[in-house]
């Protein structure tokens, strides 16, 4: 039988995998909410890249913010459709802001 050389508890490995997700989410939100940085298209692009992985992993806040960003600031219809899908996912998860945003887009 083979034994692992280091035994780690399940909770410690779980916190390691969630830390980068939380960090990138916090940085992206800080960038987007910053009055001096949030209007720069390059900053929005970078924040969108930071939000992409947490949104794929099902973080509702990341889905909503990336969906809003894609619907408002992207020029192509493909990216707007992806943004609407992200907003729908967040709304299905119970996010009221995403639900309201979808209502504004569909009117």
Backbone atoms as SQL, in Angstrom:
CREATE TABLE atoms (id INTEGER PRIMARY KEY, chain TEXT, resi INTEGER, resn TEXT, atom TEXT, x REAL, y REAL, z REAL);
INSERT INTO atoms VALUES
  (1, 'A', 1, 'UNK', 'N', 0.834, -1.186, 0.000),
  (2, 'A', 1, 'UNK', 'CA', 0.000, 0.000, 0.000),
  (3, 'A', 1, 'UNK', 'C', 0.872, 1.240, 0.000),
  (4, 'A', 2, 'UNK', 'N', 0.373, 2.249, -0.664),
  (5, 'A', 2, 'UNK', 'CA', 1.086, 3.517, -0.685),
  (6, 'A', 2, 'UNK', 'C', 0.392, 4.485, 0.247),
  (7, 'A', 3, 'UNK', 'N', 1.187, 5.183, 0.995),
  (8, 'A', 3, 'UNK', 'CA', 0.667, 6.194, 1.899),
  (9, 'A', 3, 'UNK', 'C', 1.136, 7.561, 1.440),
  (10, 'A', 4, 'UNK', 'N', 0.303, 8.504, 1.650),
  (11, 'A', 4, 'UNK', 'CA', 0.701, 9.877, 1.307),
  (12, 'A', 4, 'UNK', 'C', 1.662, 10.379, 2.351),
  (13, 'A', 5, 'UNK', 'N', 2.659, 11.110, 1.898),
  (14, 'A', 5, 'UNK', 'CA', 3.694, 11.569, 2.823),
  (15, 'A', 5, 'UNK', 'C', 3.176, 12.633, 3.783),
  (16, 'A', 6, 'UNK', 'N', 2.296, 13.475, 3.321),
  (17, 'A', 6, 'UNK', 'CA', 1.733, 14.492, 4.214),
  (18, 'A', 6, 'UNK', 'C', 0.238, 14.290, 4.266),
  (19, 'A', 7, 'UNK', 'N', -0.267, 14.262, 5.437),
  (20, 'A', 7, 'UNK', 'CA', -1.713, 14.137, 5.563),
  (21, 'A', 7, 'UNK', 'C', -2.279, 15.521, 5.853),
  (22, 'A', 8, 'UNK', 'N', -3.183, 15.905, 5.020),
  (23, 'A', 8, 'UNK', 'CA', -3.823, 17.208, 5.231),
  (24, 'A', 8, 'UNK', 'C', -5.297, 16.976, 5.488),
  (25, 'A', 9, 'UNK', 'N', -5.844, 17.793, 6.324),
  (26, 'A', 9, 'UNK', 'CA', -7.260, 17.649, 6.619),
  (27, 'A', 9, 'UNK', 'C', -8.077, 18.181, 5.446),
  (28, 'A', 10, 'UNK', 'N', -9.278, 17.666, 5.246),
  (29, 'A', 10, 'UNK', 'CA', -10.108, 18.129, 4.129),
  (30, 'A', 10, 'UNK', 'C', -10.412, 19.614, 4.193),
  (31, 'A', 11, 'UNK', 'N', -10.518, 20.164, 5.391),
  (32, 'A', 11, 'UNK', 'CA', -10.857, 21.586, 5.483),
  (33, 'A', 11, 'UNK', 'C', -9.706, 22.472, 5.038),
  (34, 'A', 12, 'UNK', 'N', -8.452, 22.049, 5.276),
  (35, 'A', 12, 'UNK', 'CA', -7.327, 22.889, 4.864),
  (36, 'A', 12, 'UNK', 'C', -7.176, 22.902, 3.355),
  (37, 'A', 13, 'UNK', 'N', -7.427, 21.782, 2.681),
  (38, 'A', 13, 'UNK', 'CA', -7.330, 21.777, 1.224),
  (39, 'A', 13, 'UNK', 'C', -8.474, 22.565, 0.612),
  (40, 'A', 14, 'UNK', 'N', -9.608, 22.585, 1.277),
  (41, 'A', 14, 'UNK', 'CA', -10.748, 23.351, 0.786),
  (42, 'A', 14, 'UNK', 'C', -10.473, 24.854, 0.864),
  (43, 'A', 15, 'UNK', 'N', -9.850, 25.325, 1.923),
  (44, 'A', 15, 'UNK', 'CA', -9.568, 26.757, 2.036),
  (45, 'A', 15, 'UNK', 'C', -8.517, 27.193, 1.036),
  (46, 'A', 16, 'UNK', 'N', -7.599, 26.314, 0.698),
  (47, 'A', 16, 'UNK', 'CA', -6.579, 26.663, -0.291),
  (48, 'A', 16, 'UNK', 'C', -7.217, 26.860, -1.661),
  (49, 'A', 17, 'UNK', 'N', -8.146, 26.002, -2.033),
  (50, 'A', 17, 'UNK', 'CA', -8.767, 26.125, -3.347),
  (51, 'A', 17, 'UNK', 'C', -9.737, 27.304, -3.424),
  (52, 'A', 18, 'UNK', 'N', -10.313, 27.724, -2.301),
  (53, 'A', 18, 'UNK', 'CA', -11.240, 28.847, -2.351),
  (54, 'A', 18, 'UNK', 'C', -10.552, 30.196, -2.213),
  (55, 'A', 19, 'UNK', 'N', -9.350, 30.225, -1.689),
  (56, 'A', 19, 'UNK', 'CA', -8.651, 31.499, -1.505),
  (57, 'A', 19, 'UNK', 'C', -8.411, 32.244, -2.813),
  (58, 'A', 20, 'UNK', 'N', -7.846, 31.613, -3.871),
  (59, 'A', 20, 'UNK', 'CA', -7.637, 32.374, -5.105),
  (60, 'A', 20, 'UNK', 'C', -8.947, 32.882, -5.698),
  (61, 'A', 21, 'UNK', 'N', -10.017, 32.070, -5.578),
  (62, 'A', 21, 'UNK', 'CA', -11.314, 32.483, -6.107),
  (63, 'A', 21, 'UNK', 'C', -11.800, 33.726, -5.366),
  (64, 'A', 22, 'UNK', 'N', -11.708, 33.699, -4.051),
  (65, 'A', 22, 'UNK', 'CA', -12.150, 34.846, -3.260),
  (66, 'A', 22, 'UNK', 'C', -11.277, 36.061, -3.514),
  (67, 'A', 23, 'UNK', 'N', -9.976, 35.848, -3.635),
  (68, 'A', 23, 'UNK', 'CA', -9.063, 36.962, -3.850),
  (69, 'A', 23, 'UNK', 'C', -9.345, 37.627, -5.191),
  (70, 'A', 24, 'UNK', 'N', -9.463, 36.838, -6.255),
  (71, 'A', 24, 'UNK', 'CA', -9.710, 37.429, -7.570),
  (72, 'A', 24, 'UNK', 'C', -11.069, 38.124, -7.602),
  (73, 'A', 25, 'UNK', 'N', -12.048, 37.561, -6.909),
  (74, 'A', 25, 'UNK', 'CA', -13.358, 38.200, -6.842),
  (75, 'A', 25, 'UNK', 'C', -13.273, 39.537, -6.116),
  (76, 'A', 26, 'UNK', 'N', -12.579, 39.558, -4.999),
  (77, 'A', 26, 'UNK', 'CA', -12.457, 40.804, -4.228),
  (78, 'A', 26, 'UNK', 'C', -11.693, 41.870, -5.005),
  (79, 'A', 27, 'UNK', 'N', -10.633, 41.476, -5.699),
  (80, 'A', 27, 'UNK', 'CA', -9.860, 42.439, -6.487),
  (81, 'A', 27, 'UNK', 'C', -10.709, 42.982, -7.629),
  (82, 'A', 28, 'UNK', 'N', -11.434, 42.110, -8.313),
  (83, 'A', 28, 'UNK', 'CA', -12.276, 42.550, -9.429),
  (84, 'A', 28, 'UNK', 'C', -13.354, 43.511, -8.955),
  (85, 'A', 29, 'UNK', 'N', -13.991, 43.195, -7.840),
  (86, 'A', 29, 'UNK', 'CA', -15.025, 44.094, -7.315),
  (87, 'A', 29, 'UNK', 'C', -14.442, 45.425, -6.885),
  (88, 'A', 30, 'UNK', 'N', -13.264, 45.384, -6.285),
  (89, 'A', 30, 'UNK', 'CA', -12.606, 46.632, -5.886),
  (90, 'A', 30, 'UNK', 'C', -12.288, 47.480, -7.113),
  (91, 'A', 31, 'UNK', 'N', -11.787, 46.856, -8.170),
  (92, 'A', 31, 'UNK', 'CA', -11.467, 47.600, -9.386),
  (93, 'A', 31, 'UNK', 'C', -12.719, 48.211, -10.012),
  (94, 'A', 32, 'UNK', 'N', -13.777, 47.433, -10.094),
  (95, 'A', 32, 'UNK', 'CA', -15.000, 47.934, -10.730),
  (96, 'A', 32, 'UNK', 'C', -15.688, 49.009, -9.904),
  (97, 'A', 33, 'UNK', 'N', -15.592, 48.908, -8.581),
  (98, 'A', 33, 'UNK', 'CA', -16.255, 49.874, -7.705),
  (99, 'A', 33, 'UNK', 'C', -15.416, 51.105, -7.410),
  (100, 'A', 34, 'UNK', 'N', -14.155, 51.094, -7.824),
  (101, 'A', 34, 'UNK', 'CA', -13.282, 52.238, -7.590),
  (102, 'A', 34, 'UNK', 'C', -13.689, 53.397, -8.497),
  (103, 'A', 35, 'UNK', 'N', -13.926, 54.577, -7.919),
  (104, 'A', 35, 'UNK', 'CA', -14.355, 55.712, -8.742),
  (105, 'A', 35, 'UNK', 'C', -13.314, 56.132, -9.777),
  (106, 'A', 36, 'UNK', 'N', -12.047, 56.023, -9.432),
  (107, 'A', 36, 'UNK', 'CA', -11.018, 56.477, -10.366),
  (108, 'A', 36, 'UNK', 'C', -10.648, 55.414, -11.395),
  (109, 'A', 37, 'UNK', 'N', -10.821, 54.136, -11.075),
  (110, 'A', 37, 'UNK', 'CA', -10.412, 53.071, -11.986),
  (111, 'A', 37, 'UNK', 'C', -11.566, 52.428, -12.735),
  (112, 'A', 38, 'UNK', 'N', -12.745, 52.445, -12.157),
  (113, 'A', 38, 'UNK', 'CA', -13.868, 51.672, -12.667),
  (114, 'A', 38, 'UNK', 'C', -14.373, 52.065, -14.034),
  (115, 'A', 39, 'UNK', 'N', -13.998, 53.232, -14.543),
  (116, 'A', 39, 'UNK', 'CA', -14.486, 53.681, -15.843),
  (117, 'A', 39, 'UNK', 'C', -13.508, 53.405, -16.974),
  (118, 'A', 40, 'UNK', 'N', -12.318, 52.969, -16.644),
  (119, 'A', 40, 'UNK', 'CA', -11.291, 52.684, -17.641),
  (120, 'A', 40, 'UNK', 'C', -11.600, 51.351, -18.329),
  (121, 'A', 41, 'UNK', 'N', -11.678, 51.331, -19.670),
  (122, 'A', 41, 'UNK', 'CA', -11.981, 50.080, -20.374),
  (123, 'A', 41, 'UNK', 'C', -10.954, 48.972, -20.121),
  (124, 'A', 42, 'UNK', 'N', -9.694, 49.322, -19.961),
  (125, 'A', 42, 'UNK', 'CA', -8.674, 48.303, -19.689),
  (126, 'A', 42, 'UNK', 'C', -8.872, 47.677, -18.320),
  (127, 'A', 43, 'UNK', 'N', -9.270, 48.480, -17.360),
  (128, 'A', 43, 'UNK', 'CA', -9.528, 47.967, -16.011),
  (129, 'A', 43, 'UNK', 'C', -10.757, 47.066, -16.036),
  (130, 'A', 44, 'UNK', 'N', -11.785, 47.465, -16.772),
  (131, 'A', 44, 'UNK', 'CA', -12.981, 46.637, -16.883),
  (132, 'A', 44, 'UNK', 'C', -12.649, 45.295, -17.527),
  (133, 'A', 45, 'UNK', 'N', -11.804, 45.320, -18.541),
  (134, 'A', 45, 'UNK', 'CA', -11.403, 44.082, -19.207),
  (135, 'A', 45, 'UNK', 'C', -10.658, 43.172, -18.231),
  (136, 'A', 46, 'UNK', 'N', -9.735, 43.729, -17.477),
  (137, 'A', 46, 'UNK', 'CA', -8.971, 42.947, -16.504),
  (138, 'A', 46, 'UNK', 'C', -9.885, 42.396, -15.406),
  (139, 'A', 47, 'UNK', 'N', -10.805, 43.220, -14.923),
  (140, 'A', 47, 'UNK', 'CA', -11.735, 42.772, -13.887),
  (141, 'A', 47, 'UNK', 'C', -12.629, 41.654, -14.426),
  (142, 'A', 48, 'UNK', 'N', -13.025, 41.765, -15.674),
  (143, 'A', 48, 'UNK', 'CA', -13.829, 40.710, -16.290),
  (144, 'A', 48, 'UNK', 'C', -13.083, 39.392, -16.351),
  (145, 'A', 49, 'UNK', 'N', -11.797, 39.469, -16.648),
  (146, 'A', 49, 'UNK', 'CA', -10.989, 38.240, -16.671),
  (147, 'A', 49, 'UNK', 'C', -10.867, 37.641, -15.278),
  (148, 'A', 50, 'UNK', 'N', -10.781, 38.499, -14.259),
  (149, 'A', 50, 'UNK', 'CA', -10.710, 38.001, -12.888),
  (150, 'A', 50, 'UNK', 'C', -12.032, 37.372, -12.443),
  (151, 'A', 51, 'UNK', 'N', -13.138, 37.875, -12.958),
  (152, 'A', 51, 'UNK', 'CA', -14.454, 37.370, -12.573),
  (153, 'A', 51, 'UNK', 'C', -14.828, 36.084, -13.301),
  (154, 'A', 52, 'UNK', 'N', -14.165, 35.795, -14.393),
  (155, 'A', 52, 'UNK', 'CA', -14.565, 34.677, -15.233),
  (156, 'A', 52, 'UNK', 'C', -14.526, 33.331, -14.506),
  (157, 'A', 53, 'UNK', 'N', -13.437, 33.017, -13.829),
  (158, 'A', 53, 'UNK', 'CA', -13.316, 31.723, -13.162),
  (159, 'A', 53, 'UNK', 'C', -14.307, 31.560, -12.008),
  (160, 'A', 54, 'UNK', 'N', -14.434, 32.550, -11.103),
  (161, 'A', 54, 'UNK', 'CA', -15.457, 32.389, -10.058),
  (162, 'A', 54, 'UNK', 'C', -16.866, 32.258, -10.627),
  (163, 'A', 55, 'UNK', 'N', -17.152, 32.962, -11.713),
  (164, 'A', 55, 'UNK', 'CA', -18.483, 32.859, -12.321),
  (165, 'A', 55, 'UNK', 'C', -18.714, 31.461, -12.869),
  (166, 'A', 56, 'UNK', 'N', -17.706, 30.872, -13.468),
  (167, 'A', 56, 'UNK', 'CA', -17.819, 29.497, -13.969),
  (168, 'A', 56, 'UNK', 'C', -18.011, 28.500, -12.837),
  (169, 'A', 57, 'UNK', 'N', -17.443, 28.809, -11.677),
  (170, 'A', 57, 'UNK', 'CA', -17.544, 27.906, -10.536),
  (171, 'A', 57, 'UNK', 'C', -18.847, 28.092, -9.763),
  (172, 'A', 58, 'UNK', 'N', -19.682, 29.024, -10.209),
  (173, 'A', 58, 'UNK', 'CA', -21.004, 29.171, -9.615),
  (174, 'A', 58, 'UNK', 'C', -21.134, 30.226, -8.538),
  (175, 'A', 59, 'UNK', 'N', -20.157, 31.116, -8.410),
  (176, 'A', 59, 'UNK', 'CA', -20.270, 32.199, -7.432),
  (177, 'A', 59, 'UNK', 'C', -21.267, 33.221, -7.986),
  (178, 'A', 60, 'UNK', 'N', -22.370, 33.379, -7.289),
  (179, 'A', 60, 'UNK', 'CA', -23.490, 34.174, -7.786),
  (180, 'A', 60, 'UNK', 'C', -23.097, 35.636, -7.985),
  (181, 'A', 61, 'UNK', 'N', -22.362, 36.199, -7.053),
  (182, 'A', 61, 'UNK', 'CA', -21.941, 37.595, -7.177),
  (183, 'A', 61, 'UNK', 'C', -21.061, 37.791, -8.411),
  (184, 'A', 62, 'UNK', 'N', -20.175, 36.859, -8.665),
  (185, 'A', 62, 'UNK', 'CA', -19.316, 36.955, -9.852),
  (186, 'A', 62, 'UNK', 'C', -20.141, 36.819, -11.124),
  (187, 'A', 63, 'UNK', 'N', -21.132, 35.936, -11.111),
  (188, 'A', 63, 'UNK', 'CA', -21.995, 35.789, -12.281),
  (189, 'A', 63, 'UNK', 'C', -22.740, 37.083, -12.570),
  (190, 'A', 64, 'UNK', 'N', -23.266, 37.692, -11.506),
  (191, 'A', 64, 'UNK', 'CA', -24.021, 38.926, -11.705),
  (192, 'A', 64, 'UNK', 'C', -23.145, 40.055, -12.210),
  (193, 'A', 65, 'UNK', 'N', -22.003, 40.259, -11.563),
  (194, 'A', 65, 'UNK', 'CA', -21.151, 41.389, -11.956),
  (195, 'A', 65, 'UNK', 'C', -20.560, 41.198, -13.352),
  (196, 'A', 66, 'UNK', 'N', -20.169, 39.972, -13.691),
  (197, 'A', 66, 'UNK', 'CA', -19.645, 39.719, -15.034),
  (198, 'A', 66, 'UNK', 'C', -20.763, 39.857, -16.064),
  (199, 'A', 67, 'UNK', 'N', -21.949, 39.388, -15.730),
  (200, 'A', 67, 'UNK', 'CA', -23.084, 39.550, -16.634),
  (201, 'A', 67, 'UNK', 'C', -23.413, 41.008, -16.876),
  (202, 'A', 68, 'UNK', 'N', -23.414, 41.812, -15.819),
  (203, 'A', 68, 'UNK', 'CA', -23.663, 43.247, -15.971),
  (204, 'A', 68, 'UNK', 'C', -22.593, 43.887, -16.832),
  (205, 'A', 69, 'UNK', 'N', -21.362, 43.528, -16.576),
  (206, 'A', 69, 'UNK', 'CA', -20.246, 44.096, -17.322),
  (207, 'A', 69, 'UNK', 'C', -20.352, 43.755, -18.804),
  (208, 'A', 70, 'UNK', 'N', -20.682, 42.501, -19.097),
  (209, 'A', 70, 'UNK', 'CA', -20.770, 42.086, -20.493),
  (210, 'A', 70, 'UNK', 'C', -21.973, 42.700, -21.201),
  (211, 'A', 71, 'UNK', 'N', -23.076, 42.850, -20.489),
  (212, 'A', 71, 'UNK', 'CA', -24.265, 43.437, -21.119),
  (213, 'A', 71, 'UNK', 'C', -24.101, 44.933, -21.367),
  (214, 'A', 72, 'UNK', 'N', -23.447, 45.615, -20.469),
  (215, 'A', 72, 'UNK', 'CA', -23.332, 47.067, -20.575),
  (216, 'A', 72, 'UNK', 'C', -22.170, 47.527, -21.441),
  (217, 'A', 73, 'UNK', 'N', -21.037, 46.838, -21.352),
  (218, 'A', 73, 'UNK', 'CA', -19.818, 47.394, -21.927),
  (219, 'A', 73, 'UNK', 'C', -19.246, 46.635, -23.118),
  (220, 'A', 74, 'UNK', 'N', -19.842, 45.524, -23.480),
  (221, 'A', 74, 'UNK', 'CA', -19.300, 44.775, -24.615),
  (222, 'A', 74, 'UNK', 'C', -20.080, 45.118, -25.866),
  (223, 'A', 75, 'UNK', 'N', -19.373, 45.191, -26.976),
  (224, 'A', 75, 'UNK', 'CA', -19.991, 45.627, -28.212),
  (225, 'A', 75, 'UNK', 'C', -20.667, 44.528, -29.005),
  (226, 'A', 76, 'UNK', 'N', -20.225, 43.297, -28.873),
  (227, 'A', 76, 'UNK', 'CA', -20.769, 42.255, -29.733),
  (228, 'A', 76, 'UNK', 'C', -22.031, 41.642, -29.133),
  (229, 'A', 77, 'UNK', 'N', -22.902, 41.187, -30.009),
  (230, 'A', 77, 'UNK', 'CA', -24.143, 40.577, -29.548),
  (231, 'A', 77, 'UNK', 'C', -23.879, 39.237, -28.869),
  (232, 'A', 78, 'UNK', 'N', -22.825, 38.537, -29.262),
  (233, 'A', 78, 'UNK', 'CA', -22.469, 37.271, -28.635),
  (234, 'A', 78, 'UNK', 'C', -22.134, 37.482, -27.159),
  (235, 'A', 79, 'UNK', 'N', -21.342, 38.494, -26.872),
  (236, 'A', 79, 'UNK', 'CA', -20.955, 38.762, -25.488),
  (237, 'A', 79, 'UNK', 'C', -22.140, 39.250, -24.661),
  (238, 'A', 80, 'UNK', 'N', -23.043, 39.990, -25.279),
  (239, 'A', 80, 'UNK', 'CA', -24.256, 40.409, -24.562),
  (240, 'A', 80, 'UNK', 'C', -25.130, 39.208, -24.228),
  (241, 'A', 81, 'UNK', 'N', -25.223, 38.240, -25.156),
  (242, 'A', 81, 'UNK', 'CA', -25.981, 37.009, -24.878),
  (243, 'A', 81, 'UNK', 'C', -25.357, 36.226, -23.729),
  (244, 'A', 82, 'UNK', 'N', -24.040, 36.138, -23.710),
  (245, 'A', 82, 'UNK', 'CA', -23.350, 35.447, -22.613),
  (246, 'A', 82, 'UNK', 'C', -23.616, 36.183, -21.303),
  (247, 'A', 83, 'UNK', 'N', -23.582, 37.506, -21.341),
  (248, 'A', 83, 'UNK', 'CA', -23.874, 38.303, -20.153),
  (249, 'A', 83, 'UNK', 'C', -25.290, 38.068, -19.646),
  (250, 'A', 84, 'UNK', 'N', -26.248, 37.987, -20.566),
  (251, 'A', 84, 'UNK', 'CA', -27.622, 37.712, -20.160),
  (252, 'A', 84, 'UNK', 'C', -27.749, 36.317, -19.558),
  (253, 'A', 85, 'UNK', 'N', -27.025, 35.343, -20.108),
  (254, 'A', 85, 'UNK', 'CA', -27.049, 33.991, -19.544),
  (255, 'A', 85, 'UNK', 'C', -26.488, 33.985, -18.125),
  (256, 'A', 86, 'UNK', 'N', -25.425, 34.741, -17.913),
  (257, 'A', 86, 'UNK', 'CA', -24.855, 34.829, -16.566),
  (258, 'A', 86, 'UNK', 'C', -25.832, 35.482, -15.593),
  (259, 'A', 87, 'UNK', 'N', -26.510, 36.513, -16.047),
  (260, 'A', 87, 'UNK', 'CA', -27.514, 37.165, -15.205),
  (261, 'A', 87, 'UNK', 'C', -28.670, 36.215, -14.896),
  (262, 'A', 88, 'UNK', 'N', -29.067, 35.407, -15.883),
  (263, 'A', 88, 'UNK', 'CA', -30.136, 34.432, -15.645),
  (264, 'A', 88, 'UNK', 'C', -29.715, 33.398, -14.604),
  (265, 'A', 89, 'UNK', 'N', -28.465, 32.938, -14.688),
  (266, 'A', 89, 'UNK', 'CA', -27.966, 31.972, -13.705),
  (267, 'A', 89, 'UNK', 'C', -27.988, 32.568, -12.304),
  (268, 'A', 90, 'UNK', 'N', -27.544, 33.815, -12.199),
  (269, 'A', 90, 'UNK', 'CA', -27.543, 34.483, -10.893),
  (270, 'A', 90, 'UNK', 'C', -28.966, 34.693, -10.391),
  (271, 'A', 91, 'UNK', 'N', -29.879, 35.046, -11.289),
  (272, 'A', 91, 'UNK', 'CA', -31.273, 35.255, -10.897),
  (273, 'A', 91, 'UNK', 'C', -31.908, 33.946, -10.436),
  (274, 'A', 92, 'UNK', 'N', -31.597, 32.842, -11.119),
  (275, 'A', 92, 'UNK', 'CA', -32.118, 31.534, -10.704),
  (276, 'A', 92, 'UNK', 'C', -31.606, 31.134, -9.333),
  (277, 'A', 93, 'UNK', 'N', -30.402, 31.613, -9.002),
  (278, 'A', 93, 'UNK', 'CA', -29.822, 31.309, -7.691),
  (279, 'A', 93, 'UNK', 'C', -30.390, 32.212, -6.595),
  (280, 'A', 94, 'UNK', 'N', -31.247, 33.158, -6.980),
  (281, 'A', 94, 'UNK', 'CA', -31.914, 33.990, -5.981),
  (282, 'A', 94, 'UNK', 'C', -31.392, 35.406, -5.867),
  (283, 'A', 95, 'UNK', 'N', -30.556, 35.853, -6.767),
  (284, 'A', 95, 'UNK', 'CA', -30.010, 37.208, -6.712),
  (285, 'A', 95, 'UNK', 'C', -31.053, 38.196, -7.238),
  (286, 'A', 96, 'UNK', 'N', -31.542, 39.053, -6.364),
  (287, 'A', 96, 'UNK', 'CA', -32.587, 40.002, -6.724),
  (288, 'A', 96, 'UNK', 'C', -32.085, 41.086, -7.681),
  (289, 'A', 97, 'UNK', 'N', -30.835, 41.504, -7.522),
  (290, 'A', 97, 'UNK', 'CA', -30.277, 42.538, -8.401),
  (291, 'A', 97, 'UNK', 'C', -30.174, 42.010, -9.829),
  (292, 'A', 98, 'UNK', 'N', -29.763, 40.763, -9.972),
  (293, 'A', 98, 'UNK', 'CA', -29.680, 40.156, -11.305),
  (294, 'A', 98, 'UNK', 'C', -31.072, 40.034, -11.918),
  (295, 'A', 99, 'UNK', 'N', -32.052, 39.689, -11.100),
  (296, 'A', 99, 'UNK', 'CA', -33.424, 39.577, -11.583),
  (297, 'A', 99, 'UNK', 'C', -33.928, 40.933, -12.086),
  (298, 'A', 100, 'UNK', 'N', -33.624, 41.990, -11.330),
  (299, 'A', 100, 'UNK', 'CA', -34.015, 43.349, -11.727),
  (300, 'A', 100, 'UNK', 'C', -33.300, 43.766, -13.004),
  (301, 'A', 101, 'UNK', 'N', -32.024, 43.458, -13.086),
  (302, 'A', 101, 'UNK', 'CA', -31.229, 43.793, -14.281),
  (303, 'A', 101, 'UNK', 'C', -31.790, 43.098, -15.525),
  (304, 'A', 102, 'UNK', 'N', -32.172, 41.849, -15.378),
  (305, 'A', 102, 'UNK', 'CA', -32.772, 41.126, -16.502),
  (306, 'A', 102, 'UNK', 'C', -34.081, 41.771, -16.931),
  (307, 'A', 103, 'UNK', 'N', -34.853, 42.223, -15.968),
  (308, 'A', 103, 'UNK', 'CA', -36.105, 42.906, -16.283),
  (309, 'A', 103, 'UNK', 'C', -35.867, 44.189, -17.064),
  (310, 'A', 104, 'UNK', 'N', -34.806, 44.904, -16.728),
  (311, 'A', 104, 'UNK', 'CA', -34.475, 46.136, -17.462),
  (312, 'A', 104, 'UNK', 'C', -33.994, 45.824, -18.878),
  (313, 'A', 105, 'UNK', 'N', -33.261, 44.727, -19.037),
  (314, 'A', 105, 'UNK', 'CA', -32.743, 44.368, -20.362),
  (315, 'A', 105, 'UNK', 'C', -33.840, 43.900, -21.302),
  (316, 'A', 106, 'UNK', 'N', -34.831, 43.218, -20.754),
  (317, 'A', 106, 'UNK', 'CA', -35.878, 42.639, -21.602),
  (318, 'A', 106, 'UNK', 'C', -36.980, 43.627, -21.930),
  (319, 'A', 107, 'UNK', 'N', -37.001, 44.771, -21.250),
  (320, 'A', 107, 'UNK', 'CA', -38.045, 45.780, -21.546),
  (321, 'A', 107, 'UNK', 'C', -37.764, 46.526, -22.814);
